[in-house]
Amino acid sequence: MNATKKMRLALSFLIAVHAVVLLAGFVAPYDYAAQNRALPLAPPTRLHFFDAEGGFHLRPFVYALKLSASEHGAYKEDLSRRYPVQFLVSGDEGKIAGLFPTRLHLFGVEEPARIFLMGTDEFGRDQFSRLLYGGQLSLLAGMLAALLALALGTLLGMLAGFLGRWADEGIMRFAELFLCLPWLYFLFAVRAFLPLHLSTAQAFLIVVALIGLIGWARPARLVRGVVLSARERNYVAVARKLGASRWYVLRRHILPHTYSVLLTQAALLIPQFILAEITLSFLGLGVGEPAPSWGTMLGALQHYHVITSHWWMAFPALVLIPIFLSFHALADALQERLRFIPL
């Protein structure tokens, strides 16, 4: 597969994922915090086309779940009534992109039945709805942290490469210190020293700031190398002799050379920082309940009985696999394609 096709496929998948996550208030059938205490750890709802008598129905339907009287913690379907899946239905109030309230949902079923595509957690909350809302936090944290790391890395890398001498020595030695540190453990240590009882917004911003500030060193080294090479070009020397200011030379003649490096680094850093946020939340150092995050959702897997008996609780981890593979495929395609584009 050539680089262009690989890049298009990876971008298409990632755009689709981010679009669905942004539209969580519409796509998710329930509010992420809505509890159904009568249905804790319910398995994924089965969609049926054939009823108990063997009759075929074009519209998929579900049966209501009820606890089994003979087996503790087990559920069985109540076959006495069918509940067709309906589309564009009114339900719990949600928010599109976290800003615009809506009560319109893509699909749903009539109560008392429920449609849990990925089952429920120990509080009876819909895992599918929480997965979509949690993606808003986890994906946004990865992108914002990557943006912060790239901005800081670009600034320091350009200063080190363009000014040289003491600036280069000081910044690069500082960068090497950050590269030598086991950054994930360092992240745990720094976050553990900060207050644990924070609002959702405060915890989110602290996590983003910590991850972004720790991840600037590698982009800075790469940008510095590009700047060192670009500043020796003939047209840069000519511009300087004609009286162009340092800022003009940096902005007009040197900064464009860093674009390919920055794009590739963004595709590599975003999944790393998403994983960092998930890890912090998994350990209780990130965004806490009731706000959903993929890390807090995976926190239930710390319990042995959940791993052995409730396999659907691992869905958030499975979703990460194609997302991370797409980011890495995008980084490979960008590196391959941009290598041959003259700047």
C-alpha positions as CSV (number, residue, x, y, z in Angstrom):
1,M,0.0,0.0,0.0
2,N,1.5,3.4,-1.0
3,A,1.9,6.3,1.4
4,T,-1.0,8.3,0.0
5,K,-3.6,5.5,0.3
6,K,-2.3,4.5,3.8
7,M,-2.6,8.2,4.9
8,R,-6.2,8.5,3.5
9,L,-7.4,5.3,5.2
10,A,-5.8,6.2,8.5
11,L,-7.2,9.8,8.3
12,S,-10.7,8.6,7.3
13,F,-10.9,6.2,10.3
14,L,-9.6,8.8,12.8
15,I,-11.9,11.5,11.5
16,A,-14.8,9.1,11.8
17,V,-13.9,8.1,15.3
18,H,-13.5,11.8,16.4
19,A,-16.8,12.7,14.7
20,V,-18.7,10.0,16.6
21,V,-17.1,11.0,19.9
22,L,-17.9,14.7,19.3
23,L,-21.5,13.7,18.6
24,A,-21.7,11.5,21.8
25,G,-24.8,13.4,23.0
26,F,-26.6,12.3,19.8
27,V,-25.1,8.9,19.2
28,A,-25.2,7.6,22.8
29,P,-28.6,6.3,23.9
30,Y,-28.3,7.4,27.5
31,D,-26.6,9.9,29.8
32,Y,-23.2,8.7,30.9
33,A,-24.1,9.2,34.6
34,A,-27.6,7.6,34.4
35,Q,-27.7,4.6,36.8
36,N,-29.8,1.5,36.5
37,R,-29.3,-0.1,39.9
38,A,-31.5,-3.0,38.9
39,L,-29.1,-3.9,36.1
40,P,-25.5,-3.9,37.4
41,L,-22.9,-5.6,35.2
42,A,-25.6,-6.6,32.7
43,P,-24.1,-8.2,29.5
44,P,-24.4,-6.5,26.1
45,T,-27.9,-6.5,24.8
46,R,-28.6,-9.0,22.0
47,L,-30.3,-7.6,18.9
48,H,-32.8,-10.0,17.5
49,F,-34.5,-10.5,14.1
50,F,-36.2,-13.7,15.0
51,D,-38.7,-13.9,17.8
52,A,-39.3,-16.8,20.2
53,E,-41.8,-18.4,17.8
54,G,-39.3,-18.2,14.9
55,G,-40.9,-15.3,13.1
56,F,-38.7,-13.0,11.2
57,H,-38.8,-9.2,11.7
58,L,-37.1,-6.6,9.4
59,R,-36.7,-4.1,12.3
60,P,-34.3,-5.4,15.0
61,F,-35.7,-5.7,18.5
62,V,-34.6,-6.5,22.0
63,Y,-36.1,-8.2,25.0
64,A,-36.1,-6.7,28.5
65,L,-33.5,-8.2,30.9
66,K,-34.3,-9.5,34.3
67,L,-32.2,-11.2,37.0
68,S,-32.2,-15.0,37.0
69,A,-33.9,-16.5,40.0
70,S,-31.7,-19.7,39.8
71,E,-28.3,-18.2,39.2
72,H,-26.8,-15.4,41.2
73,G,-25.8,-12.3,39.2
74,A,-27.0,-13.9,35.9
75,Y,-29.5,-12.3,33.6
76,K,-32.1,-13.8,31.3
77,E,-34.4,-12.3,28.6
78,D,-38.1,-11.8,29.2
79,L,-39.5,-13.3,26.0
80,S,-43.1,-12.1,26.7
81,R,-42.7,-8.8,24.8
82,R,-40.6,-7.5,22.0
83,Y,-39.1,-3.9,22.0
84,P,-38.2,-2.7,18.5
85,V,-35.2,-0.5,18.1
86,Q,-36.3,3.0,17.2
87,F,-34.3,5.7,15.5
88,L,-34.2,9.4,16.2
89,V,-35.9,9.2,19.5
90,S,-36.2,11.6,22.4
91,G,-34.4,10.6,25.7
92,D,-31.9,11.8,28.3
93,E,-30.4,15.2,27.7
94,G,-26.9,15.0,26.3
95,K,-24.4,17.5,24.8
96,I,-22.9,17.5,21.4
97,A,-19.2,18.4,21.5
98,G,-19.7,19.1,25.2
99,L,-21.5,22.4,24.4
100,F,-24.8,22.0,22.6
101,P,-27.6,20.3,24.6
102,T,-29.9,17.9,22.8
103,R,-32.5,15.3,23.7
104,L,-32.5,13.7,20.3
105,H,-30.7,10.4,20.1
106,L,-29.7,8.2,17.2
107,F,-31.4,5.1,18.5
108,G,-33.2,3.7,21.6
109,V,-35.9,1.4,22.8
110,E,-39.1,1.9,24.7
111,E,-38.9,1.5,28.5
112,P,-38.7,-0.7,30.6
113,A,-36.4,-2.3,28.1
114,R,-32.8,-1.0,27.7
115,I,-30.3,-1.3,24.9
116,F,-26.8,-1.7,26.2
117,L,-24.6,-2.4,23.2
118,M,-21.5,-2.8,25.5
119,G,-23.2,-3.9,28.7
120,T,-23.3,-2.0,31.9
121,D,-20.8,-1.3,34.8
122,E,-21.3,-2.1,38.5
123,F,-23.7,0.9,38.8
124,G,-25.8,-0.1,35.8
125,R,-24.4,2.7,33.6
126,D,-24.4,2.1,29.9
127,Q,-20.8,1.3,28.8
128,F,-21.4,2.4,25.2
129,S,-22.6,5.8,26.3
130,R,-19.7,6.2,28.7
131,L,-17.2,5.1,26.0
132,L,-18.3,7.9,23.7
133,Y,-18.4,10.5,26.4
134,G,-15.1,9.2,27.8
135,G,-13.5,9.6,24.4
136,Q,-14.1,13.3,24.5
137,L,-11.9,13.6,27.6
138,S,-9.2,11.0,26.6
139,L,-8.8,12.1,22.9
140,L,-8.9,15.8,23.8
141,A,-6.3,15.3,26.5
142,G,-4.0,13.6,24.0
143,M,-4.4,16.3,21.4
144,L,-4.0,19.3,23.8
145,A,-1.0,17.7,25.5
146,A,0.6,17.0,22.1
147,L,-0.1,20.6,21.0
148,L,1.5,22.0,24.1
149,A,4.6,19.7,23.8
150,L,5.0,20.6,20.1
151,A,4.6,24.3,20.7
152,L,7.2,24.2,23.5
153,G,9.5,21.9,21.6
154,T,9.3,24.0,18.5
155,L,10.1,27.2,20.4
156,L,13.1,25.8,22.3
157,G,14.4,23.8,19.3
158,M,14.4,26.8,17.1
159,L,16.1,28.9,19.7
160,A,18.7,26.2,20.3
161,G,19.4,25.7,16.6
162,F,19.3,29.3,15.5
163,L,21.1,31.0,18.3
164,G,23.7,28.3,18.9
165,R,26.4,28.4,21.5
166,W,25.3,28.8,25.1
167,A,21.6,28.7,24.2
168,D,22.1,25.4,22.2
169,E,24.2,23.9,25.0
170,G,21.8,24.8,27.8
171,I,18.5,23.8,26.1
172,M,19.9,20.5,24.7
173,R,21.4,19.5,28.1
174,F,18.0,20.2,29.7
175,A,16.3,18.2,26.9
176,E,18.6,15.3,27.5
177,L,17.7,15.3,31.2
178,F,14.0,15.0,30.2
179,L,14.8,12.2,27.7
180,C,16.8,10.2,30.3
181,L,14.0,10.4,32.9
182,P,11.5,7.5,33.0
183,W,8.8,10.0,32.1
184,L,5.8,7.8,33.0
185,Y,7.1,7.2,36.5
186,F,8.1,10.9,36.8
187,L,4.5,11.8,35.7
188,F,3.1,9.6,38.5
189,A,5.4,11.1,41.1
190,V,4.6,14.7,40.1
191,R,0.8,14.1,39.9
192,A,0.8,12.3,43.2
193,F,2.3,15.4,44.9
194,L,-0.6,17.5,43.7
195,P,-4.0,17.6,45.4
196,L,-6.1,14.5,44.6
197,H,-9.5,16.1,45.3
198,L,-10.0,18.4,42.3
199,S,-12.9,19.4,40.1
200,T,-13.2,17.6,36.7
201,A,-11.9,20.7,34.8
202,Q,-9.0,21.2,37.2
203,A,-7.9,17.6,37.1
204,F,-8.2,17.6,33.3
205,L,-6.1,20.7,32.8
206,I,-3.5,19.5,35.3
207,V,-3.1,16.2,33.5
208,V,-2.8,17.9,30.1
209,A,-0.3,20.4,31.4
210,L,1.9,17.7,33.1
211,I,1.9,15.4,30.0
212,G,2.6,18.2,27.6
213,L,5.4,19.8,29.6
214,I,7.1,16.5,30.1
215,G,6.9,15.5,26.4
216,W,8.6,18.5,24.8
217,A,12.2,17.2,24.7
218,R,12.1,14.9,21.6
219,P,10.3,17.4,19.3
220,A,12.8,20.1,20.5
221,R,15.8,17.9,19.5
222,L,14.3,17.1,16.1
223,V,13.4,20.8,15.4
224,R,16.9,21.9,16.5
225,G,18.4,19.5,13.9
226,V,16.2,20.8,11.1
227,V,17.0,24.5,12.1
228,L,20.8,23.8,12.1
229,S,20.6,22.4,8.6
230,A,18.2,25.1,7.3
231,R,20.2,28.1,8.6
232,E,23.2,27.0,6.5
233,R,21.2,27.3,3.2
234,N,22.4,30.0,0.8
235,Y,19.1,31.8,0.7
236,V,19.1,32.2,4.5
237,A,22.6,33.8,4.3
238,V,21.5,36.1,1.5
239,A,18.4,37.2,3.4
240,R,20.5,38.0,6.5
241,K,23.0,40.0,4.4
242,L,20.1,42.0,2.8
243,G,19.1,43.1,6.3
244,A,16.3,40.6,7.1
245,S,15.6,40.4,10.8
246,R,16.1,37.2,12.8
247,W,12.3,36.9,13.3
248,Y,11.7,37.2,9.6
249,V,14.3,34.6,8.7
250,L,13.0,32.2,11.3
251,R,9.3,32.7,10.2
252,R,9.8,32.9,6.4
253,H,12.8,30.6,5.6
254,I,13.4,28.2,8.5
255,L,10.0,27.4,10.2
256,P,8.5,25.9,7.0
257,H,11.3,23.2,7.1
258,T,10.0,22.0,10.4
259,Y,6.4,21.3,9.3
260,S,7.0,17.7,8.2
261,V,8.8,16.8,11.5
262,L,6.0,18.4,13.5
263,L,3.2,16.6,11.6
264,T,4.9,13.3,12.1
265,Q,5.6,14.0,15.7
266,A,2.0,14.9,16.3
267,A,0.8,11.6,14.9
268,L,3.3,9.8,17.2
269,L,2.7,11.9,20.3
270,I,-1.1,12.0,20.4
271,P,-1.5,8.2,21.0
272,Q,1.3,8.3,23.6
273,F,-0.4,11.1,25.5
274,I,-3.8,9.5,25.2
275,L,-2.3,6.4,26.8
276,A,-0.6,8.5,29.5
277,E,-4.0,10.1,30.4
278,I,-5.7,6.7,30.5
279,T,-2.9,5.3,32.7
280,L,-3.2,8.2,35.2
281,S,-7.0,7.9,35.3
282,F,-6.8,4.1,35.6
283,L,-4.6,4.6,38.7
284,G,-6.9,7.3,40.2
285,L,-4.6,10.2,39.4
286,G,-6.5,11.7,36.5
287,V,-10.1,12.7,35.9
288,G,-12.3,11.0,38.6
289,E,-15.8,9.9,38.8
290,P,-18.5,10.5,37.8
291,A,-17.0,12.0,34.6
292,P,-16.1,9.2,32.3
293,S,-12.6,8.6,30.9
294,W,-11.3,5.5,29.2
295,G,-8.9,5.2,32.1
296,T,-11.6,5.3,34.8
297,M,-13.7,2.8,32.8
298,L,-10.8,0.4,32.7
299,G,-10.3,0.8,36.4
300,A,-12.9,-1.8,37.0
301,L,-10.5,-4.4,35.5
302,Q,-8.4,-4.1,38.6
303,H,-11.0,-6.5,40.2
304,Y,-10.4,-10.2,39.5
305,H,-14.1,-11.1,39.4
306,V,-14.7,-8.4,36.7
307,I,-11.9,-9.9,34.5
308,T,-13.1,-13.4,34.8
309,S,-16.9,-13.0,34.6
310,H,-17.6,-9.7,32.9
311,W,-15.6,-9.6,29.7
312,W,-17.4,-6.6,28.2
313,M,-15.8,-4.3,30.7
314,A,-12.6,-4.6,28.5
315,F,-14.3,-2.9,25.5
316,P,-12.5,0.4,26.1
317,A,-9.1,-1.3,25.8
318,L,-10.1,-3.0,22.6
319,V,-11.2,0.3,21.1
320,L,-7.7,1.7,21.6
321,I,-6.1,-0.9,19.4
322,P,-7.4,0.3,16.0
323,I,-7.1,4.0,17.1
324,F,-3.4,3.6,18.0
325,L,-2.7,1.6,14.9
326,S,-4.2,4.3,12.7
327,F,-2.1,7.0,14.3
328,H,1.1,5.0,13.8
329,A,0.0,4.3,10.2
330,L,-0.6,8.0,9.7
331,A,2.9,8.8,11.1
332,D,4.5,6.3,8.8
333,A,2.6,7.6,5.7
334,L,3.5,11.3,6.6
335,Q,7.1,10.5,7.1
336,E,7.2,8.6,3.8
337,R,5.3,11.3,1.8
338,L,6.7,14.5,3.3
339,R,10.3,13.2,2.8
340,F,10.0,13.9,-0.9
341,I,8.2,17.2,-0.8
342,P,10.7,20.1,-1.3
343,L,10.2,23.1,1.0
